[in-house]
């Protein structure tokens, strides 16, 4: 398959899957249930954080998180006392335990009260060189700037140690990418969608290798960089739109 044929295949798959119907079966439905900026970004971050495993379970548990936060996460985080944090209903999603959930809420409280919010923390890492990797690294540093359980650090990707950072890249794609359809939000408009990096998991990696878009065998940041750079050849302004395309091709392959 030459590049023109591959681009046609990817574009057709993108058009098929980048639709509003996609929201109904994807964890992105969680932030779509909110209308204010802060609630969208907080709910998106929490939903993306647990975005591994079966999609139905991800959605179910993300909805439970929102219920625990009285379906107003920004208000909860802004006003929660230490007693409120201590009394949070038990929550578990696979290896993401209650202790991790409580710390995530405490850290976001610190970020919104003292650091200007999630967008500002990512922006401070991104703005100098327009580099998403730097944005993620700065976020992780600020996220763990307050006392934290050691175990919780595994739930925020460390790109300086070559992590693929699938869930954070997913979150950033949701918030930054403008698709003019209404699936992704385009809410953080200071960032350039051209700089986004593809959320890489085992499924997108395997399909990308089958399409000869990815040669690296490890699913790490170097693989993310290689794949995203190859996708920029097809659309330099919006490379992560092909996440839909590769997802769709993988679904059709399995069928």
LUMDREN-714266 format. One record per residue (C-alpha): residue number from 1; chain; x, y, z. Coordinates in steps of 0.02 Angstrom, whole numbers, plus 50000, padded with zeros to 5 digits. Example, Ala and Ser with C-alpha at 12.3 -4.5 7.8 and 13.67 -1.06 7.14 Angstrom:
<nodes>
<node><seq>1</seq><mol>A</mol><u>50615</u><v>49775</v><w>50390</w></node>
<node><seq>2</seq><mol>A</mol><u>50684</u><v>49947</v><w>50357</w></node>
</nodes>
This chain:
<nodes>
<node><seq>1</seq><mol>A</mol><u>50000</u><v>50000</v><w>50000</w></node>
<node><seq>2</seq><mol>A</mol><u>50075</u><v>50168</v><w>49950</w></node>
<node><seq>3</seq><mol>A</mol><u>50057</u><v>50329</v><w>50049</w></node>
<node><seq>4</seq><mol>A</mol><u>49911</u><v>50394</v><w>49945</w></node>
<node><seq>5</seq><mol>A</mol><u>49814</u><v>50232</v><w>49970</w></node>
<node><seq>6</seq><mol>A</mol><u>49853</u><v>50231</v><w>50155</w></node>
<node><seq>7</seq><mol>A</mol><u>49798</u><v>50412</v><w>50175</w></node>
<node><seq>8</seq><mol>A</mol><u>49635</u><v>50371</v><w>50086</w></node>
<node><seq>9</seq><mol>A</mol><u>49606</u><v>50222</v><w>50200</w></node>
<node><seq>10</seq><mol>A</mol><u>49642</u><v>50324</v><w>50357</w></node>
<node><seq>11</seq><mol>A</mol><u>49536</u><v>50472</v><w>50301</w></node>
<node><seq>12</seq><mol>A</mol><u>49387</u><v>50360</v><w>50261</w></node>
<node><seq>13</seq><mol>A</mol><u>49400</u><v>50275</v><w>50431</w></node>
<node><seq>14</seq><mol>A</mol><u>49416</u><v>50445</v><w>50517</w></node>
<node><seq>15</seq><mol>A</mol><u>49257</u><v>50508</v><w>50433</w></node>
<node><seq>16</seq><mol>A</mol><u>49165</u><v>50352</v><w>50486</w></node>
<node><seq>17</seq><mol>A</mol><u>49212</u><v>50361</v><w>50670</w></node>
<node><seq>18</seq><mol>A</mol><u>49233</u><v>50547</v><w>50708</w></node>
<node><seq>19</seq><mol>A</mol><u>49046</u><v>50570</v><w>50733</w></node>
<node><seq>20</seq><mol>A</mol><u>48932</u><v>50618</v><w>50876</w></node>
<node><seq>21</seq><mol>A</mol><u>48877</u><v>50436</v><w>50888</w></node>
<node><seq>22</seq><mol>A</mol><u>49053</u><v>50397</v><w>50949</w></node>
<node><seq>23</seq><mol>A</mol><u>49018</u><v>50490</v><w>51112</w></node>
<node><seq>24</seq><mol>A</mol><u>48883</u><v>50366</v><w>51165</w></node>
<node><seq>25</seq><mol>A</mol><u>49006</u><v>50222</v><w>51183</w></node>
<node><seq>26</seq><mol>A</mol><u>49164</u><v>50313</v><w>51238</w></node>
<node><seq>27</seq><mol>A</mol><u>49225</u><v>50384</v><w>51405</w></node>
<node><seq>28</seq><mol>A</mol><u>49224</u><v>50557</v><w>51325</w></node>
<node><seq>29</seq><mol>A</mol><u>49038</u><v>50556</v><w>51365</w></node>
<node><seq>30</seq><mol>A</mol><u>49086</u><v>50598</v><w>51545</w></node>
<node><seq>31</seq><mol>A</mol><u>49151</u><v>50775</v><w>51511</w></node>
<node><seq>32</seq><mol>A</mol><u>49012</u><v>50797</v><w>51383</w></node>
<node><seq>33</seq><mol>A</mol><u>48889</u><v>50789</v><w>51526</w></node>
<node><seq>34</seq><mol>A</mol><u>48954</u><v>50957</v><w>51590</w></node>
<node><seq>35</seq><mol>A</mol><u>48947</u><v>51134</v><w>51521</w></node>
<node><seq>36</seq><mol>A</mol><u>49071</u><v>51237</v><w>51623</w></node>
<node><seq>37</seq><mol>A</mol><u>49257</u><v>51240</v><w>51580</w></node>
<node><seq>38</seq><mol>A</mol><u>49320</u><v>51179</v><w>51749</w></node>
<node><seq>39</seq><mol>A</mol><u>49195</u><v>51037</v><w>51762</w></node>
<node><seq>40</seq><mol>A</mol><u>49236</u><v>50980</v><w>51585</w></node>
<node><seq>41</seq><mol>A</mol><u>49423</u><v>50978</v><w>51613</w></node>
<node><seq>42</seq><mol>A</mol><u>49418</u><v>50898</v><w>51787</w></node>
<node><seq>43</seq><mol>A</mol><u>49295</u><v>50763</v><w>51734</w></node>
<node><seq>44</seq><mol>A</mol><u>49395</u><v>50733</v><w>51575</w></node>
<node><seq>45</seq><mol>A</mol><u>49555</u><v>50713</v><w>51674</w></node>
<node><seq>46</seq><mol>A</mol><u>49477</u><v>50590</v><w>51795</w></node>
<node><seq>47</seq><mol>A</mol><u>49391</u><v>50490</v><w>51658</w></node>
<node><seq>48</seq><mol>A</mol><u>49550</u><v>50481</v><w>51554</w></node>
<node><seq>49</seq><mol>A</mol><u>49649</u><v>50428</v><w>51709</w></node>
<node><seq>50</seq><mol>A</mol><u>49548</u><v>50267</v><w>51723</w></node>
<node><seq>51</seq><mol>A</mol><u>49536</u><v>50238</v><w>51534</w></node>
<node><seq>52</seq><mol>A</mol><u>49606</u><v>50064</v><w>51527</w></node>
<node><seq>53</seq><mol>A</mol><u>49513</u><v>49900</v><w>51527</w></node>
<node><seq>54</seq><mol>A</mol><u>49338</u><v>49869</v><w>51460</w></node>
<node><seq>55</seq><mol>A</mol><u>49252</u><v>50026</v><w>51399</w></node>
<node><seq>56</seq><mol>A</mol><u>49087</u><v>49989</v><w>51487</w></node>
<node><seq>57</seq><mol>A</mol><u>49177</u><v>49972</v><w>51653</w></node>
<node><seq>58</seq><mol>A</mol><u>49277</u><v>50132</v><w>51623</w></node>
<node><seq>59</seq><mol>A</mol><u>49116</u><v>50228</v><w>51589</w></node>
<node><seq>60</seq><mol>A</mol><u>49026</u><v>50150</v><w>51738</w></node>
<node><seq>61</seq><mol>A</mol><u>49167</u><v>50193</v><w>51858</w></node>
<node><seq>62</seq><mol>A</mol><u>49193</u><v>50367</v><w>51787</w></node>
<node><seq>63</seq><mol>A</mol><u>49008</u><v>50402</v><w>51816</w></node>
<node><seq>64</seq><mol>A</mol><u>49028</u><v>50338</v><w>51993</w></node>
<node><seq>65</seq><mol>A</mol><u>49170</u><v>50461</v><w>52021</w></node>
<node><seq>66</seq><mol>A</mol><u>49058</u><v>50603</v><w>51964</w></node>
<node><seq>67</seq><mol>A</mol><u>48919</u><v>50545</v><w>52081</w></node>
<node><seq>68</seq><mol>A</mol><u>49042</u><v>50543</v><w>52226</w></node>
<node><seq>69</seq><mol>A</mol><u>49085</u><v>50723</v><w>52180</w></node>
<node><seq>70</seq><mol>A</mol><u>48900</u><v>50771</v><w>52181</w></node>
<node><seq>71</seq><mol>A</mol><u>48906</u><v>50788</v><w>51990</w></node>
<node><seq>72</seq><mol>A</mol><u>48995</u><v>50954</v><w>52013</w></node>
<node><seq>73</seq><mol>A</mol><u>49180</u><v>50910</v><w>52026</w></node>
<node><seq>74</seq><mol>A</mol><u>49246</u><v>51088</v><w>52023</w></node>
<node><seq>75</seq><mol>A</mol><u>49132</u><v>51142</v><w>52165</w></node>
<node><seq>76</seq><mol>A</mol><u>49179</u><v>50988</v><w>52265</w></node>
<node><seq>77</seq><mol>A</mol><u>49366</u><v>51013</v><w>52239</w></node>
<node><seq>78</seq><mol>A</mol><u>49355</u><v>51200</v><w>52274</w></node>
<node><seq>79</seq><mol>A</mol><u>49263</u><v>51182</v><w>52439</w></node>
<node><seq>80</seq><mol>A</mol><u>49315</u><v>51013</v><w>52509</w></node>
<node><seq>81</seq><mol>A</mol><u>49391</u><v>51011</v><w>52684</w></node>
<node><seq>82</seq><mol>A</mol><u>49508</u><v>50878</v><w>52752</w></node>
<node><seq>83</seq><mol>A</mol><u>49356</u><v>50800</v><w>52835</w></node>
<node><seq>84</seq><mol>A</mol><u>49266</u><v>50794</v><w>52666</w></node>
<node><seq>85</seq><mol>A</mol><u>49415</u><v>50707</v><w>52587</w></node>
<node><seq>86</seq><mol>A</mol><u>49422</u><v>50582</v><w>52730</w></node>
<node><seq>87</seq><mol>A</mol><u>49237</u><v>50542</v><w>52709</w></node>
<node><seq>88</seq><mol>A</mol><u>49239</u><v>50512</v><w>52521</w></node>
<node><seq>89</seq><mol>A</mol><u>49146</u><v>50355</v><w>52472</w></node>
<node><seq>90</seq><mol>A</mol><u>49261</u><v>50209</v><w>52432</w></node>
<node><seq>91</seq><mol>A</mol><u>49313</u><v>50201</v><w>52249</w></node>
<node><seq>92</seq><mol>A</mol><u>49416</u><v>50074</v><w>52151</w></node>
<node><seq>93</seq><mol>A</mol><u>49452</u><v>50051</v><w>51966</w></node>
<node><seq>94</seq><mol>A</mol><u>49572</u><v>49906</v><w>51940</w></node>
<node><seq>95</seq><mol>A</mol><u>49738</u><v>49963</v><w>52017</w></node>
<node><seq>96</seq><mol>A</mol><u>49675</u><v>50142</v><w>52041</w></node>
<node><seq>97</seq><mol>A</mol><u>49628</u><v>50130</v><w>52224</w></node>
<node><seq>98</seq><mol>A</mol><u>49533</u><v>50242</v><w>52344</w></node>
<node><seq>99</seq><mol>A</mol><u>49695</u><v>50317</v><w>52411</w></node>
<node><seq>100</seq><mol>A</mol><u>49743</u><v>50368</v><w>52234</w></node>
<node><seq>101</seq><mol>A</mol><u>49574</u><v>50446</v><w>52199</w></node>
<node><seq>102</seq><mol>A</mol><u>49579</u><v>50550</v><w>52358</w></node>
<node><seq>103</seq><mol>A</mol><u>49754</u><v>50613</v><w>52320</w></node>
<node><seq>104</seq><mol>A</mol><u>49703</u><v>50659</v><w>52142</w></node>
<node><seq>105</seq><mol>A</mol><u>49565</u><v>50768</v><w>52214</w></node>
<node><seq>106</seq><mol>A</mol><u>49682</u><v>50849</v><w>52341</w></node>
<node><seq>107</seq><mol>A</mol><u>49813</u><v>50885</v><w>52208</w></node>
<node><seq>108</seq><mol>A</mol><u>49684</u><v>50962</v><w>52092</w></node>
<node><seq>109</seq><mol>A</mol><u>49623</u><v>51069</v><w>52236</w></node>
<node><seq>110</seq><mol>A</mol><u>49800</u><v>51134</v><w>52255</w></node>
<node><seq>111</seq><mol>A</mol><u>49817</u><v>51159</v><w>52067</w></node>
<node><seq>112</seq><mol>A</mol><u>49657</u><v>51261</v><w>52054</w></node>
<node><seq>113</seq><mol>A</mol><u>49685</u><v>51361</v><w>52212</w></node>
<node><seq>114</seq><mol>A</mol><u>49871</u><v>51396</v><w>52193</w></node>
<node><seq>115</seq><mol>A</mol><u>49929</u><v>51357</v><w>52015</w></node>
<node><seq>116</seq><mol>A</mol><u>49795</u><v>51434</v><w>51904</w></node>
<node><seq>117</seq><mol>A</mol><u>49709</u><v>51271</v><w>51859</w></node>
<node><seq>118</seq><mol>A</mol><u>49745</u><v>51120</v><w>51748</w></node>
<node><seq>119</seq><mol>A</mol><u>49761</u><v>51219</v><w>51587</w></node>
<node><seq>120</seq><mol>A</mol><u>49887</u><v>51339</v><w>51661</w></node>
<node><seq>121</seq><mol>A</mol><u>49997</u><v>51200</v><w>51729</w></node>
<node><seq>122</seq><mol>A</mol><u>50006</u><v>51113</v><w>51561</w></node>
<node><seq>123</seq><mol>A</mol><u>50028</u><v>51280</v><w>51472</w></node>
<node><seq>124</seq><mol>A</mol><u>50177</u><v>51328</v><w>51580</w></node>
<node><seq>125</seq><mol>A</mol><u>50269</u><v>51173</v><w>51519</w></node>
<node><seq>126</seq><mol>A</mol><u>50213</u><v>51191</v><w>51339</w></node>
<node><seq>127</seq><mol>A</mol><u>50229</u><v>51376</v><w>51299</w></node>
<node><seq>128</seq><mol>A</mol><u>50418</u><v>51394</v><w>51282</w></node>
<node><seq>129</seq><mol>A</mol><u>50446</u><v>51267</v><w>51143</w></node>
<node><seq>130</seq><mol>A</mol><u>50266</u><v>51216</v><w>51104</w></node>
<node><seq>131</seq><mol>A</mol><u>50312</u><v>51042</v><w>51162</w></node>
<node><seq>132</seq><mol>A</mol><u>50180</u><v>50922</v><w>51229</w></node>
<node><seq>133</seq><mol>A</mol><u>50310</u><v>50812</v><w>51312</w></node>
<node><seq>134</seq><mol>A</mol><u>50369</u><v>50962</v><w>51414</w></node>
<node><seq>135</seq><mol>A</mol><u>50189</u><v>51004</v><w>51457</w></node>
<node><seq>136</seq><mol>A</mol><u>50161</u><v>50829</v><w>51526</w></node>
<node><seq>137</seq><mol>A</mol><u>50325</u><v>50830</v><w>51622</w></node>
<node><seq>138</seq><mol>A</mol><u>50283</u><v>50998</v><w>51703</w></node>
<node><seq>139</seq><mol>A</mol><u>50110</u><v>50938</v><w>51747</w></node>
<node><seq>140</seq><mol>A</mol><u>50178</u><v>50784</v><w>51835</w></node>
<node><seq>141</seq><mol>A</mol><u>50301</u><v>50890</v><w>51934</w></node>
<node><seq>142</seq><mol>A</mol><u>50163</u><v>51008</v><w>51993</w></node>
<node><seq>143</seq><mol>A</mol><u>50040</u><v>50866</v><w>52023</w></node>
<node><seq>144</seq><mol>A</mol><u>50156</u><v>50785</v><w>52149</w></node>
<node><seq>145</seq><mol>A</mol><u>50218</u><v>50948</v><w>52226</w></node>
<node><seq>146</seq><mol>A</mol><u>50117</u><v>50915</v><w>52383</w></node>
<node><seq>147</seq><mol>A</mol><u>50140</u><v>50765</v><w>52501</w></node>
<node><seq>148</seq><mol>A</mol><u>50079</u><v>50609</v><w>52410</w></node>
<node><seq>149</seq><mol>A</mol><u>50072</u><v>50420</v><w>52425</w></node>
<node><seq>150</seq><mol>A</mol><u>50219</u><v>50342</v><w>52334</w></node>
<node><seq>151</seq><mol>A</mol><u>50105</u><v>50214</v><w>52253</w></node>
<node><seq>152</seq><mol>A</mol><u>50001</u><v>50350</v><w>52167</w></node>
<node><seq>153</seq><mol>A</mol><u>50146</u><v>50408</v><w>52059</w></node>
<node><seq>154</seq><mol>A</mol><u>50121</u><v>50257</v><w>51945</w></node>
<node><seq>155</seq><mol>A</mol><u>49953</u><v>50329</v><w>51892</w></node>
<node><seq>156</seq><mol>A</mol><u>50028</u><v>50485</v><w>51812</w></node>
<node><seq>157</seq><mol>A</mol><u>50143</u><v>50448</v><w>51666</w></node>
<node><seq>158</seq><mol>A</mol><u>50327</u><v>50495</v><w>51679</w></node>
<node><seq>159</seq><mol>A</mol><u>50377</u><v>50547</v><w>51503</w></node>
<node><seq>160</seq><mol>A</mol><u>50554</u><v>50582</v><w>51564</w></node>
<node><seq>161</seq><mol>A</mol><u>50566</u><v>50393</v><w>51588</w></node>
<node><seq>162</seq><mol>A</mol><u>50498</u><v>50361</v><w>51413</w></node>
<node><seq>163</seq><mol>A</mol><u>50318</u><v>50321</v><w>51460</w></node>
<node><seq>164</seq><mol>A</mol><u>50195</u><v>50324</v><w>51315</w></node>
<node><seq>165</seq><mol>A</mol><u>50077</u><v>50429</v><w>51423</w></node>
<node><seq>166</seq><mol>A</mol><u>49924</u><v>50361</v><w>51335</w></node>
<node><seq>167</seq><mol>A</mol><u>49796</u><v>50426</v><w>51460</w></node>
<node><seq>168</seq><mol>A</mol><u>49868</u><v>50602</v><w>51474</w></node>
<node><seq>169</seq><mol>A</mol><u>49885</u><v>50615</v><w>51285</w></node>
<node><seq>170</seq><mol>A</mol><u>49704</u><v>50558</v><w>51273</w></node>
<node><seq>171</seq><mol>A</mol><u>49651</u><v>50693</v><w>51396</w></node>
<node><seq>172</seq><mol>A</mol><u>49748</u><v>50827</v><w>51301</w></node>
<node><seq>173</seq><mol>A</mol><u>49674</u><v>50771</v><w>51136</w></node>
<node><seq>174</seq><mol>A</mol><u>49499</u><v>50786</v><w>51209</w></node>
<node><seq>175</seq><mol>A</mol><u>49530</u><v>50961</v><w>51275</w></node>
<node><seq>176</seq><mol>A</mol><u>49638</u><v>51036</v><w>51136</w></node>
<node><seq>177</seq><mol>A</mol><u>49588</u><v>50958</v><w>50971</w></node>
<node><seq>178</seq><mol>A</mol><u>49457</u><v>51051</v><w>50869</w></node>
<node><seq>179</seq><mol>A</mol><u>49359</u><v>50932</v><w>50758</w></node>
<node><seq>180</seq><mol>A</mol><u>49214</u><v>51047</v><w>50709</w></node>
<node><seq>181</seq><mol>A</mol><u>49099</u><v>50898</v><w>50741</w></node>
<node><seq>182</seq><mol>A</mol><u>49077</u><v>50911</v><w>50929</w></node>
<node><seq>183</seq><mol>A</mol><u>49167</u><v>50755</v><w>50988</w></node>
<node><seq>184</seq><mol>A</mol><u>49324</u><v>50842</v><w>51048</w></node>
<node><seq>185</seq><mol>A</mol><u>49308</u><v>51006</v><w>51141</w></node>
<node><seq>186</seq><mol>A</mol><u>49440</u><v>51127</v><w>51074</w></node>
<node><seq>187</seq><mol>A</mol><u>49426</u><v>51206</v><w>51246</w></node>
<node><seq>188</seq><mol>A</mol><u>49610</u><v>51245</v><w>51273</w></node>
<node><seq>189</seq><mol>A</mol><u>49634</u><v>51356</v><w>51122</w></node>
<node><seq>190</seq><mol>A</mol><u>49805</u><v>51423</v><w>51174</w></node>
<node><seq>191</seq><mol>A</mol><u>49879</u><v>51256</v><w>51122</w></node>
<node><seq>192</seq><mol>A</mol><u>49910</u><v>51207</v><w>50941</w></node>
<node><seq>193</seq><mol>A</mol><u>49824</u><v>51042</v><w>50895</w></node>
<node><seq>194</seq><mol>A</mol><u>49967</u><v>51010</v><w>50773</w></node>
<node><seq>195</seq><mol>A</mol><u>50079</u><v>50977</v><w>50924</w></node>
<node><seq>196</seq><mol>A</mol><u>49969</u><v>50843</v><w>51002</w></node>
<node><seq>197</seq><mol>A</mol><u>50037</u><v>50667</v><w>51019</w></node>
<node><seq>198</seq><mol>A</mol><u>49936</u><v>50510</v><w>50980</w></node>
<node><seq>199</seq><mol>A</mol><u>49869</u><v>50414</v><w>51131</w></node>
<node><seq>200</seq><mol>A</mol><u>49958</u><v>50248</v><w>51107</w></node>
<node><seq>201</seq><mol>A</mol><u>49893</u><v>50086</v><w>51180</w></node>
<node><seq>202</seq><mol>A</mol><u>49921</u><v>49905</v><w>51131</w></node>
<node><seq>203</seq><mol>A</mol><u>49778</u><v>49908</v><w>51004</w></node>
<node><seq>204</seq><mol>A</mol><u>49830</u><v>50066</v><w>50912</w></node>
<node><seq>205</seq><mol>A</mol><u>50012</u><v>50010</v><w>50918</w></node>
<node><seq>206</seq><mol>A</mol><u>49975</u><v>49839</v><w>50843</w></node>
<node><seq>207</seq><mol>A</mol><u>49864</u><v>49911</v><w>50706</w></node>
<node><seq>208</seq><mol>A</mol><u>49993</u><v>50046</v><w>50668</w></node>
<node><seq>209</seq><mol>A</mol><u>50127</u><v>49914</v><w>50647</w></node>
<node><seq>210</seq><mol>A</mol><u>50013</u><v>49816</v><w>50531</w></node>
<node><seq>211</seq><mol>A</mol><u>49992</u><v>49974</v><w>50427</w></node>
<node><seq>212</seq><mol>A</mol><u>50181</u><v>50002</v><w>50431</w></node>
<node><seq>213</seq><mol>A</mol><u>50157</u><v>50168</v><w>50519</w></node>
<node><seq>214</seq><mol>A</mol><u>50259</u><v>50110</v><w>50668</w></node>
<node><seq>215</seq><mol>A</mol><u>50419</u><v>50008</v><w>50669</w></node>
<node><seq>216</seq><mol>A</mol><u>50471</u><v>50023</v><w>50851</w></node>
<node><seq>217</seq><mol>A</mol><u>50429</u><v>49867</v><w>50949</w></node>
<node><seq>218</seq><mol>A</mol><u>50409</u><v>49946</v><w>51122</w></node>
<node><seq>219</seq><mol>A</mol><u>50252</u><v>50044</v><w>51162</w></node>
<node><seq>220</seq><mol>A</mol><u>50341</u><v>50195</v><w>51237</w></node>
<node><seq>221</seq><mol>A</mol><u>50365</u><v>50381</v><w>51206</w></node>
<node><seq>222</seq><mol>A</mol><u>50486</u><v>50348</v><w>51063</w></node>
<node><seq>223</seq><mol>A</mol><u>50349</u><v>50246</v><w>50980</w></node>
<node><seq>224</seq><mol>A</mol><u>50224</u><v>50387</v><w>51009</w></node>
<node><seq>225</seq><mol>A</mol><u>50344</u><v>50510</v><w>50928</w></node>
<node><seq>226</seq><mol>A</mol><u>50376</u><v>50397</v><w>50778</w></node>
<node><seq>227</seq><mol>A</mol><u>50193</u><v>50360</v><w>50747</w></node>
<node><seq>228</seq><mol>A</mol><u>50135</u><v>50540</v><w>50770</w></node>
<node><seq>229</seq><mol>A</mol><u>50271</u><v>50604</v><w>50653</w></node>
<node><seq>230</seq><mol>A</mol><u>50215</u><v>50480</v><w>50520</w></node>
<node><seq>231</seq><mol>A</mol><u>50034</u><v>50535</v><w>50541</w></node>
<node><seq>232</seq><mol>A</mol><u>50086</u><v>50718</v><w>50521</w></node>
<node><seq>233</seq><mol>A</mol><u>50134</u><v>50674</v><w>50342</w></node>
<node><seq>234</seq><mol>A</mol><u>49949</u><v>50646</v><w>50308</w></node>
<node><seq>235</seq><mol>A</mol><u>49886</u><v>50796</v><w>50407</w></node>
<node><seq>236</seq><mol>A</mol><u>50019</u><v>50909</v><w>50485</w></node>
<node><seq>237</seq><mol>A</mol><u>49888</u><v>51020</v><w>50568</w></node>
<node><seq>238</seq><mol>A</mol><u>49787</u><v>50882</v><w>50650</w></node>
<node><seq>239</seq><mol>A</mol><u>49885</u><v>50719</v><w>50663</w></node>
<node><seq>240</seq><mol>A</mol><u>49789</u><v>50647</v><w>50811</w></node>
<node><seq>241</seq><mol>A</mol><u>49627</u><v>50642</v><w>50711</w></node>
<node><seq>242</seq><mol>A</mol><u>49694</u><v>50476</v><w>50649</w></node>
<node><seq>243</seq><mol>A</mol><u>49669</u><v>50403</v><w>50822</w></node>
<node><seq>244</seq><mol>A</mol><u>49487</u><v>50381</v><w>50766</w></node>
<node><seq>245</seq><mol>A</mol><u>49546</u><v>50303</v><w>50603</w></node>
<node><seq>246</seq><mol>A</mol><u>49663</u><v>50176</v><w>50683</w></node>
<node><seq>247</seq><mol>A</mol><u>49533</u><v>50136</v><w>50817</w></node>
<node><seq>248</seq><mol>A</mol><u>49404</u><v>50104</v><w>50681</w></node>
<node><seq>249</seq><mol>A</mol><u>49519</u><v>49996</v><w>50577</w></node>
<node><seq>250</seq><mol>A</mol><u>49560</u><v>49893</v><w>50731</w></node>
<node><seq>251</seq><mol>A</mol><u>49375</u><v>49869</v><w>50769</w></node>
<node><seq>252</seq><mol>A</mol><u>49339</u><v>49815</v><w>50590</w></node>
<node><seq>253</seq><mol>A</mol><u>49488</u><v>49698</v><w>50590</w></node>
<node><seq>254</seq><mol>A</mol><u>49424</u><v>49612</v><w>50747</w></node>
<node><seq>255</seq><mol>A</mol><u>49250</u><v>49595</v><w>50671</w></node>
</nodes>
